[in-house]
Amino acid sequence: MSRGSVTRQKATHEAGDPLLASPSVPIASSPRRPNSIRRTTTHDAVRPEGLRGPVTVLGRGRDLFTDADHSGAVLDVGRVELRAEYLKRRVISISSEPSYPELAALVGANPFSGFRDAIGDLMPRERAAHSIRFRLLYDLAPALLVSGRALRAAGVPIEMSGRTRNTVDICAGWVQGGTLLRGLTEAGPPLHVGPIAPTLWLEDDPLSWHDADPLPVHATRRSRRLDLWPDNGAVLLESYFRDSHVDTHGRETIVHEYGLRGAINPLKRRILWCVTTPGALPYPECPSAAGSADRLVGMHLSEVTALVRREFIGSSTCTHLNDTFRCLEDAEALMLLLKPTVGTLT
């Protein structure tokens, strides 16, 4: 069984290395809980034809139910694949299992502009069902975007024309006068190297995550986990998000990382409380976005994506954390698979 790339080197850098090291401590993995649903996804972006060649993004995911005796039953699996020209911003091919012929309409499209809306329009039933396949498709565009980390780390310039003007104050990392903008050059933002990424696969639990392949050099991975379990009439949730990158030495380091805990009223489908824990993040201003989780309290799950997109903007938010918030909509469908426990909420 392949359980992802496991890197155990210390987070050290060679003498004269101009990269800035981030001392943040990674968030520890969580074990599965009895009577819980766990959705895990990974999006691996690789460049088999070289740094300037096409990028292949492979998305894998699994929904797993854990019973009272800690046994696991796979409820659903998904696989999607995107091949795109990063610098030219063009989709070469896109596929999924099971196959959806409608996706052919996205060939030639810009994967960074309107791509997610187009997927939603092409697959309304999958979107409404919050299926694992739709989540994998929906995360293709940001996973591809984050793969640009490989170019930045290798010193390959990324076209920034017009981007700086449009992104100032778009999130905590891009705050006016912050570390990113002060260090921005023609080569791109300053490159902070995070801590070594510990494996997400728990050694004593082969079902903790779905299978994934070891990452080659210059690869990036976007990992997500959503756990749901009943507790005295409420449904508790735990979410985890990580972006990581493998350098030329084979070291996998964390680029972005967040943890999230909360509770849902299963009858009203509303968020009762929500707290975000920042993990390893690229700039010292980034953790300030964690407080934006307070705005989710009272939201109906079906409203989260629209409200986050419309209202979670500015330097008190984080674009990557906003994506994690959007994934909470999946809880509306997943928690229907849980066994009820004693206690009710009104």
Stockholm file with secondary structure:
# STOCKHOLM 1.0

chainA/1-346         MSRGSVTRQKATHEAGDPLLASPSVPIASSPRRPNSIRRTTTHDAVRPEGLRGPVTVLGRGRDLFTDADHSGAVLDVGRVELRAEYLKRRVISISSEPSYPELAALVGANPFSGFRDAIGDLMPRERAAHSIRFRLLYDLAPALLVSGRALRAAGVPIEMSGRTRNTVDICAGWVQGGTLLRGLTEAGPPLHVGPIAPTLWLEDDPLSWHDADPLPVHATRRSRRLDLWPDNGAVLLESYFRDSHVDTHGRETIVHEYGLRGAINPLKRRILWCVTTPGALPYPECPSAAGSADRLVGMHLSEVTALVRREFIGSSTCTHLNDTFRCLEDAEALMLLLKPTVGTLT
#=GR chainA/1-346 SS CCBCCCCCSCSCCCTTCCCEECCCCCCCCCCCCTTEEEEEEEEEEECTTCTTSCEEEEEEEEEEEECTTSCEEEEEEEEEEEEEETTTTEEEEEEEESCCGGGGGGTTSCTTSSHHHHHHHHCHHHHHHTCHHHHHHHTHHHHHHHTHHHHHHHTCCCCCTTHHHHHTTSSGGGCTTSHHHHHCBTTBSCCEECCBCCCSSCTTCTTSSCCBCCCCTTCEEEEEEEEEEEETTEEEEEEEEEEEEECTTSCEEEEEEEEEEEEEETTTTEEEEEEEEECSCSSTTGGGGGGGGGGGTTCBGGGHHHHHHHHCCSTTSCHHHHHHHHGGGGHHHHGGGSCCCSCCCC
#=GC SS_cons         CCBCCCCCSCSCCCTTCCCEECCCCCCCCCCCCTTEEEEEEEEEEECTTCTTSCEEEEEEEEEEEECTTSCEEEEEEEEEEEEEETTTTEEEEEEEESCCGGGGGGTTSCTTSSHHHHHHHHCHHHHHHTCHHHHHHHTHHHHHHHTHHHHHHHTCCCCCTTHHHHHTTSSGGGCTTSHHHHHCBTTBSCCEECCBCCCSSCTTCTTSSCCBCCCCTTCEEEEEEEEEEEETTEEEEEEEEEEEEECTTSCEEEEEEEEEEEEEETTTTEEEEEEEEECSCSSTTGGGGGGGGGGGTTCBGGGHHHHHHHHCCSTTSCHHHHHHHHGGGGHHHHGGGSCCCSCCCC
//
